[in-house]
Protein backbone atom coordinates (compact mmCIF):
# COMPACT_ATOMS: atom_id res chain seq x y z
CA UNK A 1 0.00 0.00 0.00
CA UNK A 2 2.98 2.31 0.53
CA UNK A 3 3.97 2.10 -3.14
CA UNK A 4 3.39 5.34 -5.02
CA UNK A 5 3.03 7.35 -1.83
CA UNK A 6 5.43 10.04 -0.63
CA UNK A 7 8.50 9.26 1.43
CA UNK A 8 7.35 9.27 5.06
CA UNK A 9 7.94 12.23 7.32
CA UNK A 10 9.33 11.51 10.79
CA UNK A 11 8.91 14.13 13.48
CA UNK A 12 9.71 14.52 17.16
CA UNK A 13 8.01 16.24 20.12
CA UNK A 14 9.09 19.14 22.32
CA UNK A 15 7.65 18.82 25.82
CA UNK A 16 6.19 22.29 26.27
CA UNK A 17 3.43 20.94 28.57
CA UNK A 18 5.54 19.61 31.48
CA UNK A 19 5.64 16.14 29.95
CA UNK A 20 9.23 15.01 30.38
CA UNK A 21 10.40 12.40 32.84
CA UNK A 22 13.03 9.81 33.60
CA UNK A 23 10.49 8.07 35.83
CA UNK A 24 6.95 8.64 34.59
CA UNK A 25 4.94 10.62 37.12
CA UNK A 26 7.99 11.79 39.11
CA UNK A 27 8.71 15.45 38.22
CA UNK A 28 12.32 16.57 37.96
CA UNK A 29 13.15 20.31 37.97
CA UNK A 30 15.66 19.97 35.13
CA UNK A 31 12.99 18.37 32.91
CA UNK A 32 10.25 20.91 33.60
CA UNK A 33 9.06 22.91 30.61
CA UNK A 34 11.16 26.01 30.10
CA UNK A 35 12.54 27.94 27.18
CA UNK A 36 15.98 26.40 27.69
CA UNK A 37 14.88 22.77 28.03
CA UNK A 38 12.31 22.80 25.24
CA UNK A 39 14.74 24.68 22.97
CA UNK A 40 17.33 21.98 23.57
CA UNK A 41 14.84 19.26 22.61
CA UNK A 42 14.12 21.02 19.31
CA UNK A 43 17.80 21.57 18.56
CA UNK A 44 18.54 17.92 19.34
CA UNK A 45 15.75 16.82 16.97
CA UNK A 46 17.10 19.03 14.21
CA UNK A 47 20.63 17.76 14.79
CA UNK A 48 19.44 14.13 14.64
CA UNK A 49 17.72 14.76 11.30
CA UNK A 50 14.02 14.72 12.24
CA UNK A 51 11.80 16.39 9.66
CA UNK A 52 9.28 18.04 11.96
CA UNK A 53 8.77 18.94 15.62
CA UNK A 54 5.42 19.15 17.40
CA UNK A 55 5.10 22.13 19.76
CA UNK A 56 2.17 21.12 22.00
CA UNK A 57 -0.18 23.53 23.74
CA UNK A 58 -1.90 23.41 27.11
CA UNK A 59 -3.48 26.12 29.24
CA UNK A 60 -2.66 24.82 32.72
CA UNK A 61 0.57 23.04 31.78
CA UNK A 62 4.00 24.29 30.76
CA UNK A 63 4.78 27.28 28.54
CA UNK A 64 3.01 28.99 25.65
CA UNK A 65 3.43 27.28 22.30
CA UNK A 66 2.93 30.33 20.06
CA UNK A 67 5.50 32.43 21.89
CA UNK A 68 7.91 29.48 21.90
CA UNK A 69 7.43 28.89 18.15
CA UNK A 70 8.40 32.50 17.42
CA UNK A 71 11.52 32.17 19.53
CA UNK A 72 12.68 28.80 18.23
CA UNK A 73 12.06 29.79 14.60
CA UNK A 74 15.22 31.91 14.64
CA UNK A 75 17.30 29.17 16.31
CA UNK A 76 16.61 26.50 13.69
CA UNK A 77 17.40 26.18 10.00
CA UNK A 78 15.78 23.03 8.60
CA UNK A 79 13.26 21.33 10.86
CA UNK A 80 9.55 22.09 10.31
CA UNK A 81 7.69 23.58 13.28
CA UNK A 82 4.26 22.08 14.01
CA UNK A 83 2.58 24.68 16.21
CA UNK A 84 -0.38 23.41 18.23
CA UNK A 85 -3.20 25.94 18.51
CA UNK A 86 -6.17 25.56 20.86
CA UNK A 87 -9.05 27.09 18.93
CA UNK A 88 -11.08 27.93 22.01
CA UNK A 89 -8.37 30.32 23.15
CA UNK A 90 -7.72 32.39 20.02
CA UNK A 91 -9.40 34.86 17.66
CA UNK A 92 -8.86 33.83 14.02
CA UNK A 93 -7.82 37.24 12.59
CA UNK A 94 -5.22 37.61 15.34
CA UNK A 95 -4.06 34.03 14.89
CA UNK A 96 -3.67 34.53 11.13
CA UNK A 97 -1.28 37.43 11.73
CA UNK A 98 0.68 35.43 14.30
CA UNK A 99 1.01 32.43 12.00
CA UNK A 100 2.07 34.56 9.03
CA UNK A 101 4.66 36.36 11.14
CA UNK A 102 6.14 33.19 12.65
CA UNK A 103 6.20 31.52 9.24
CA UNK A 104 8.25 34.45 7.93
CA UNK A 105 10.60 34.11 10.91
CA UNK A 106 10.96 30.39 10.14
CA UNK A 107 11.50 30.87 6.42
CA UNK A 108 8.28 29.08 5.50
CA UNK A 109 8.76 26.09 7.83
CA UNK A 110 5.59 26.49 9.93
CA UNK A 111 2.71 24.01 10.10
CA UNK A 112 -0.33 24.23 12.39
CA UNK A 113 -1.88 21.54 14.59
CA UNK A 114 -5.48 22.52 15.28
CA UNK A 115 -6.87 21.44 18.66
CA UNK A 116 -10.61 21.68 19.26
CA UNK A 117 -10.41 23.01 22.78
CA UNK A 118 -12.71 24.67 25.26
CA UNK A 119 -12.07 28.19 26.44
CA UNK A 120 -10.32 27.90 29.82
CA UNK A 121 -13.04 28.17 32.45
CA UNK A 122 -15.85 27.44 29.99
CA UNK A 123 -17.18 24.27 28.42
CA UNK A 124 -19.08 23.53 25.21
CA UNK A 125 -20.72 20.27 24.29
CA UNK A 126 -18.74 18.29 21.74
CA UNK A 127 -20.82 19.05 18.63
CA UNK A 128 -20.91 22.78 19.35
CA UNK A 129 -17.18 22.86 20.09
CA UNK A 130 -16.36 21.15 16.82
CA UNK A 131 -18.69 23.46 14.93
CA UNK A 132 -16.76 26.38 16.36
CA UNK A 133 -13.50 24.69 15.39
CA UNK A 134 -14.74 24.12 11.85
CA UNK A 135 -15.66 27.79 11.46
CA UNK A 136 -12.31 28.87 12.86
CA UNK A 137 -10.45 26.60 10.44
CA UNK A 138 -12.46 27.89 7.48
CA UNK A 139 -11.82 31.53 8.33
CA UNK A 140 -8.17 30.96 9.19
CA UNK A 141 -7.52 29.23 5.88
CA UNK A 142 -9.26 31.97 3.91
CA UNK A 143 -7.30 34.73 5.62
CA UNK A 144 -3.95 32.98 5.17
CA UNK A 145 -4.79 32.18 1.56
CA UNK A 146 -5.10 35.93 1.04
CA UNK A 147 -8.88 35.92 0.64
CA UNK A 148 -11.40 38.35 2.06
CA UNK A 149 -13.82 36.82 4.55
CA UNK A 150 -17.59 37.13 4.52
CA UNK A 151 -18.58 34.60 7.15
CA UNK A 152 -21.84 34.48 9.08
CA UNK A 153 -21.87 31.36 11.22
CA UNK A 154 -22.93 30.18 14.62
CA UNK A 155 -19.70 31.27 16.31
CA UNK A 156 -18.07 33.71 13.89
CA UNK A 157 -19.82 36.64 12.25
CA UNK A 158 -17.31 38.82 10.44
CA UNK A 159 -16.43 40.55 7.21
CA UNK A 160 -12.81 41.58 6.73
CA UNK A 161 -9.88 41.61 4.37
CA UNK A 162 -6.85 39.36 4.91
CA UNK A 163 -4.06 40.66 7.16
CA UNK A 164 -1.12 42.56 5.74
CA UNK A 165 1.27 39.91 7.05
CA UNK A 166 1.47 36.89 4.74
CA UNK A 167 3.20 33.52 4.89
CA UNK A 168 6.28 32.84 2.77
CA UNK A 169 4.20 30.78 0.35
CA UNK A 170 1.28 33.17 0.39
CA UNK A 171 -0.92 30.25 1.41
CA UNK A 172 -2.25 28.77 4.63
CA UNK A 173 0.27 26.34 6.14
CA UNK A 174 -0.84 22.69 6.27
CA UNK A 175 -3.43 22.11 9.00
CA UNK A 176 -2.96 18.97 11.11
CA UNK A 177 -5.95 17.76 13.12
CA UNK A 178 -7.04 14.73 15.14
CA UNK A 179 -10.17 13.49 16.87
CA UNK A 180 -12.29 10.38 17.13
CA UNK A 181 -15.86 11.48 17.82
CA UNK A 182 -18.27 11.74 14.91
CA UNK A 183 -18.12 15.54 15.09
CA UNK A 184 -14.32 15.45 15.10
CA UNK A 185 -14.09 13.11 12.13
CA UNK A 186 -16.53 15.17 10.08
CA UNK A 187 -14.60 18.35 10.90
CA UNK A 188 -11.34 16.68 9.90
CA UNK A 189 -12.73 15.33 6.64
CA UNK A 190 -13.95 18.79 5.65
CA UNK A 191 -11.17 21.07 6.85
CA UNK A 192 -7.77 19.53 7.65
CA UNK A 193 -4.84 18.52 5.47
CA UNK A 194 -3.28 15.88 7.74
CA UNK A 195 -5.37 13.67 10.00
CA UNK A 196 -3.47 12.57 13.10
CA UNK A 197 -4.34 9.39 14.97
CA UNK A 198 -2.99 8.10 18.27
CA UNK A 199 -1.14 4.81 18.78
CA UNK A 200 -3.34 1.78 18.25
CA UNK A 201 -3.12 -1.70 16.82
CA UNK A 202 -2.18 -1.84 13.15
CA UNK A 203 -5.62 -3.17 12.23
CA UNK A 204 -7.37 -0.37 14.13
CA UNK A 205 -5.20 2.28 12.47
CA UNK A 206 -6.07 0.75 9.11
CA UNK A 207 -9.77 1.04 9.95
CA UNK A 208 -9.35 4.69 10.95
CA UNK A 209 -7.55 5.54 7.71
CA UNK A 210 -10.19 3.80 5.59
CA UNK A 211 -12.99 5.51 7.50
CA UNK A 212 -11.43 8.94 7.05
CA UNK A 213 -10.68 8.32 3.38
CA UNK A 214 -14.35 7.56 2.77
CA UNK A 215 -15.51 10.63 4.68
CA UNK A 216 -13.10 12.92 2.82
CA UNK A 217 -13.96 11.39 -0.57
CA UNK A 218 -17.63 12.22 -0.05
CA UNK A 219 -16.55 15.86 0.13
CA UNK A 220 -14.25 15.61 -2.89
CA UNK A 221 -11.16 15.79 -0.71
CA UNK A 222 -8.17 13.61 0.12
CA UNK A 223 -6.09 13.71 3.30
CA UNK A 224 -2.63 12.71 4.45
CA UNK A 225 -2.49 10.48 7.53
CA UNK A 226 -0.17 10.71 10.50
CA UNK A 227 0.49 8.73 13.68
CA UNK A 228 1.48 10.25 17.02
CA UNK A 229 3.26 7.69 19.20
CA UNK A 230 5.89 7.26 21.86
CA UNK A 231 8.86 5.01 21.15
CA UNK A 232 11.44 3.13 23.20
CA UNK A 233 14.31 1.70 21.16
CA UNK A 234 17.46 -0.02 22.42
CA UNK A 235 20.12 -2.19 20.80
CA UNK A 236 18.34 -5.33 22.00
CA UNK A 237 14.70 -6.19 22.68
CA UNK A 238 15.59 -7.13 26.26
CA UNK A 239 17.14 -3.73 26.87
CA UNK A 240 14.08 -2.01 25.39
CA UNK A 241 11.77 -3.94 27.71
CA UNK A 242 13.98 -3.05 30.67
CA UNK A 243 13.82 0.62 29.67
CA UNK A 244 10.03 0.46 29.47
CA UNK A 245 9.78 -1.01 32.96
CA UNK A 246 12.30 1.52 34.28
CA UNK A 247 10.08 4.33 32.98
CA UNK A 248 7.07 3.23 35.10
CA UNK A 249 8.97 1.75 38.03
CA UNK A 250 8.08 4.62 40.40
CA UNK A 251 4.54 5.22 39.18
CA UNK A 252 1.52 4.35 41.27
CA UNK A 253 -1.99 4.34 39.84
CA UNK A 254 -3.27 7.22 42.00
CA UNK A 255 -0.49 9.50 40.74
CA UNK A 256 -1.24 8.39 37.19
CA UNK A 257 -4.91 9.27 37.61
CA UNK A 258 -4.00 12.77 38.80
CA UNK A 259 -1.65 13.36 35.87
CA UNK A 260 -4.20 12.15 33.31
CA UNK A 261 -6.88 14.34 34.85
CA UNK A 262 -4.84 17.55 34.57
CA UNK A 263 -5.38 17.79 30.82
CA UNK A 264 -8.30 19.83 29.53
CA UNK A 265 -8.86 17.02 27.01
CA UNK A 266 -8.74 14.15 29.50
CA UNK A 267 -12.26 12.95 28.63
CA UNK A 268 -12.85 12.10 24.97
CA UNK A 269 -13.49 9.22 22.59
CA UNK A 270 -9.76 9.06 21.82
CA UNK A 271 -8.79 8.94 25.48
CA UNK A 272 -11.38 6.21 26.09
CA UNK A 273 -9.75 4.16 23.32
CA UNK A 274 -6.33 4.51 24.94
CA UNK A 275 -7.85 3.25 28.20
CA UNK A 276 -9.39 0.33 26.33
CA UNK A 277 -6.00 -0.58 24.87
CA UNK A 278 -4.53 -0.79 28.37
CA UNK A 279 -7.38 -3.03 29.45
CA UNK A 280 -6.79 -5.29 26.44
CA UNK A 281 -3.04 -5.62 27.04
CA UNK A 282 -1.20 -8.60 28.49
CA UNK A 283 0.50 -8.75 31.88
CA UNK A 284 3.54 -6.93 30.48
CA UNK A 285 1.39 -4.12 29.03
CA UNK A 286 1.56 -5.15 25.36
CA UNK A 287 -1.66 -5.01 23.33
CA UNK A 288 0.06 -6.49 20.28
CA UNK A 289 3.65 -7.17 19.27
CA UNK A 290 5.74 -4.04 19.71
CA UNK A 291 2.94 -1.83 21.11
CA UNK A 292 3.25 -1.20 24.84
CA UNK A 293 0.49 0.63 26.74
CA UNK A 294 2.33 1.50 29.94
CA UNK A 295 2.78 5.16 29.00
CA UNK A 296 -0.99 5.64 29.19
CA UNK A 297 -0.99 4.97 32.92
CA UNK A 298 0.08 8.60 33.37
CA UNK A 299 -0.95 10.32 30.15
CA UNK A 300 -4.38 11.36 28.92
CA UNK A 301 -3.51 11.52 25.22
CA UNK A 302 -1.24 9.27 23.20
CA UNK A 303 -0.89 6.42 25.66
CA UNK A 304 1.22 3.73 24.01
CA UNK A 305 4.76 3.27 22.78
CA UNK A 306 6.45 1.32 20.01
CA UNK A 307 9.00 -0.76 21.91
CA UNK A 308 11.81 -2.96 20.66
CA UNK A 309 15.20 -3.22 19.06
CA UNK A 310 15.95 -1.16 15.92
CA UNK A 311 14.70 -3.81 13.51
CA UNK A 312 11.47 -4.26 15.49
CA UNK A 313 10.76 -0.53 15.69
CA UNK A 314 11.41 -0.04 11.98
CA UNK A 315 9.20 -3.02 11.19
CA UNK A 316 6.39 -1.53 13.27
CA UNK A 317 6.68 1.83 11.52
CA UNK A 318 6.62 0.02 8.17
CA UNK A 319 3.49 -1.88 9.24
CA UNK A 320 1.74 1.43 9.87
CA UNK A 321 3.06 2.68 6.55
CA UNK A 322 1.42 -0.26 4.81
CA UNK A 323 -2.01 0.78 6.11
CA UNK A 324 -1.70 4.39 5.01
CA UNK A 325 0.41 6.38 7.48
CA UNK A 326 2.74 8.91 5.82
CA UNK A 327 3.74 11.04 8.83
CA UNK A 328 5.01 10.01 12.25
CA UNK A 329 5.31 12.24 15.30
CA UNK A 330 7.38 10.31 17.82
CA UNK A 331 8.50 11.00 21.37
CA UNK A 332 10.17 9.25 24.27
CA UNK A 333 11.35 9.76 27.83
CA UNK A 334 13.48 11.63 28.63
CA UNK A 335 12.90 13.45 25.36
CA UNK A 336 16.48 14.41 24.55
CA UNK A 337 17.98 11.02 25.44
CA UNK A 338 15.35 9.08 23.47
CA UNK A 339 15.61 11.53 20.57
CA UNK A 340 19.29 10.67 20.26
CA UNK A 341 18.57 6.93 20.46
CA UNK A 342 15.86 7.08 17.79
CA UNK A 343 18.10 9.23 15.63
CA UNK A 344 20.91 6.68 15.91
CA UNK A 345 18.94 3.44 15.68
CA UNK A 346 15.84 4.27 13.60
CA UNK A 347 16.22 7.33 11.39
CA UNK A 348 19.35 5.98 9.76
CA UNK A 349 17.46 2.82 8.74
CA UNK A 350 14.54 4.42 6.93
CA UNK A 351 14.12 6.88 4.10
CA UNK A 352 12.28 9.98 5.29
CA UNK A 353 11.71 13.59 4.27
CA UNK A 354 9.36 16.49 5.06
CA UNK A 355 5.97 16.01 3.46
CA UNK A 356 5.21 18.24 0.50
CA UNK A 357 1.63 19.21 1.34
N, C-alpha and C positions, 0 to 999 in steps of 0.2 A: 504493500500500500504506500510505502514511502517513495517508490519510484516516481519520478516526474515532479516531486515536490521540492521546495527550496531546501537548501542546507539548513539544518536546525540551528536555532539561536540558543545559547546557553548563558543564563544570567545568574547573578548572585543577589544577596540581600544585605542591606545595611540596617542594623538594629536600632532604628530611631525611637522605637517604642519600648525601651527598657526590656528587651528580649535577648539578652546575651548572658550565658552562664557557662561555668565549668560543670557544676552540679545543678541540674534543672530544679528550679524553685528556691535556690539558695543565692540571694543577691550578693554580688561582689562590687565594691565601689569602683574598681578599675574597669569593670564591664558595664557600668551604668551608661545610659545614653548621654552623650555630650558631643559637642562639635569635634573635639579631638579624636575621641574613640570612633565615632561613626565616619569621620573623614578617613581615618586609617583603614577602616574596613573597605571603603570605596577604592582607595589607592591600592590596597592589596589586590582587590578584584581586578582592577585595571592592569596591574603588573602581572597577574597570573594569566591574563588573556581572556577574561570573561567579556561577553559581548554587551551585557546590559546589567544594570543594578537597580533593584527595587528600593525606593525610598518610602517606607510605610508611614502611615499617618494615624495618630490617635489623639483624642482630646485630653484624656486624663493621664496618658502615658508618654514619657519621653519628651522629645523636642519637636519643634515644628518642621514639617517636611518641606513646605514651600520655601521658607527662609533658608533651610539647609541646602536645597537644590540650587538656589542662587549662589550660595557660597561655594559649593563643591564644583559648580560648572567651570569656574576659573582655575581650579586645581587639577582638572583632568583634561585629557587630550583626545581620547578615543572612545571610551566606554559610553554607551547610551545611558541616559538617566530616566528611569521610570518613576515619575512623581505621582504618588498617591494623593488623591483629592477627595475629601469627604463632602459630597454635594450639599448636605444639610447645613454646612458651615460657611458657604461661600455665595457670592453674588456673581452670576455669570459674566456681566460686562467687566467687573473688576478682575475676575479670574482670567479672562481672555487677555487682558493687558499683562498680567503677571506671567502667564505662559509664554506669550510672545517675547517678553523681555528676557526671561530665563533662557528661552530657546536661542535668542541672539547671543547671550553670554556663553552658551554651550556650543555655539557654532552649528546649530541645527540638530543637536543630539538629544533633544527632549522628547519623551513620550509621556502619556498621561494614563494613570490607572484610576478609573472612576469608581468610587465607593458610594453606594446608596446608603447614606447615613442619616440618622436623626440629627436635629439640632441639639447640642448639649443642653440638657434640662427640659427638653420637649420630646414627645414621642408621637409618631404617626403610625397608623396601621400599615401593614406591608404594601397593599395595593396602592394606597395613596402615596406612600414614600417612593415607590418605584415610578409612579406617574410623574412625581416631581423630578425624579432623576432623569426620566426620559426627556422632559421638557428642557431641563438644564443642558443635557447632552446635545439636543437639537440646536438650541440657541448658541451654545459654545462653539459647535462646529461651524455654524453659519458665520459667526463673528470672525473666527480664525481663518475661515476660507475667504474672508474679505467681502462678505455679503451683508447688505443691510437686513435688519430684522424687523418683521412685522408679525409679532407672535401674540396671540390672545388665548391663553390656556387657563387651566385650573390654578396653576401656581405662578405663572409668569405672564404678565400683561405689559408688553413694552414694544416700542417702536424706536429704533435707533440705528445709526450708521456704525460700521465696524470701527474699532479703535485705531488710532494712528500707528501704534506699535504693531508690527507684523512679524511672523516667524520667518526664519531664513528661507524656507521653501515657499512662503506665501500661503500655505495651507495649514489646516488643523493637524497637529501631530496625531499619530495613531492613538486611538482610544482603547485601552485594555479594560476589561470588565469581567466580573464573575458573580455568580449567584445561582441558586438551585430551586427557588420557589418558582411557581408558574409565572408570577409577575416579573421576577428577575430574568427568567429565560426569554420571555417575550420582549423585554426591554433590550436585552443583549442582542437578540436576533435582529431587531430593528435599528439599533444605534451604534453598536461597538464595532471595532475592527478585529480585535483579538479577544476571544473568550477564554478566560482562565478557569481551570478546574483545580480542585485540591487533590491530594494524593488519595488514590483508591486502587482497587484491584484493576488489572489490565482490562478485564471484561467490562467492568463498570465504567471505566474511562471510555472504552469503545462505544458503549451505549449512550453516554453523554454526548460524544462527538456526533454520532449519527442523529440523535435527537435534535441537536442544535443545527446540524446541516439541513435537516428537513424544515425546521422553523425558519431559518434564514432564506432557504430556497423559495418558500411561499411568498416572501417579500421581495424576491428578485435579487437577493444578496448572497454573498459568500463570505465566510469568516476564516480567520486563522485561529488555531487552537493551541493553548499553552497549558502547562502543568506546573503548579507551585508545590514544591516538595522539599523536605529536609533530606539530608544525605549523610551517611557515616561510611567512609571508605578507609580501609587499612590494607596493608600489603597482604594479609591473609584474612580469610573469613573468621577464624577464631579471634584474631585481634579486633576485628570489626565488632563482633558480638560482645567482646569484653568492653570495648569503648561504649557501646550502647548501654550496657548494664552500669558502667561507671557513671554515665550521664544521669541516671535516675536513682543512684544508690543512696542519696540523702533526701529523697522526695517521699513525703507521706501524702496520703490521699486528701486529707483536710487542706493541706497547703495547696495542693493541685486544684482543688475546688475553688479556693479563694483567687488564685491566679487566673483561672479560666473565667471567673465571674467578673473580673475587672474590665474586660473588654465591653465596649458599647454594643458589639455585635455577637455577644456570647450566646444568644438564643436565635437560631435560624435553622432552616432546612439543612444547610451545609454542615453546620456544627452538629446537628443531630446525626448526620451520616458519619461524621468522624467518631462520634460516640458509639454508633453501631459497629463500626470497624473494630474498635477496641473490644467490644463484647463478643465479636466473632473470632477473635484471635486465639491462638493456642497459648499454652502456659508460659511460653517465652515472649509473647506479645506479637507474634507474626500472624498476619491474616492471610498471606500467601507468601510464596518464596520471595525473599528479598524485600518485603514490605513490612516494616516494624512499626507498631502503633504506640509504643511507649511515650513518644513525645507528646501525644495528645492527653496524657495524664495531667499536664500542666500548661495546656495551650488551647485556646478556644477556637482557633482557626485551623490552618493546615496542621494535622495532628499525627502524621506518620512520616517515616523516613525510609529511604532506600538504603539498605545496609548490606555490605559485603566487601569482598576483595575487588580490585579494579575490574577484572573480567566480569564479575557478577553485576556490578553497578552499571557498567557499559551495556551489558545484555539487557538489564531492566530498562534503561533509557531507550534502547533500540526496540524493546517490546512496546513501549508507549508510542514510539515513532510509527510502528507498524499499524497502529489503530488511529493515527491521525494527528498526533502531537508534533508541532513544529517549533515550539518555544518552551524552554525550561527555565524556571526561576528556582534556583536551589539555595539552600542555606544549611548551616550546621553549627554545632556548639563546641567550643567558643568560635565565633564567626571568623575571626582572622586565622586561627589555627586550622580549622576545617577548610577554609578557602584555599589555603596553601596545599593541603592534602588533595583536595579535588583537582586543583590546578595541576599538580604533579602526576596524579594517578588516573585521572579521568579525561581532562581536556586534551591531553596529548594523544589520546587514543581515539578521538572522534573528530570528524570534520565538523566545523561549526562556523557561523558567521552571523552578523546582525541581519535580522529580517528586513527585506526591502518591501515595506508596506505602503 
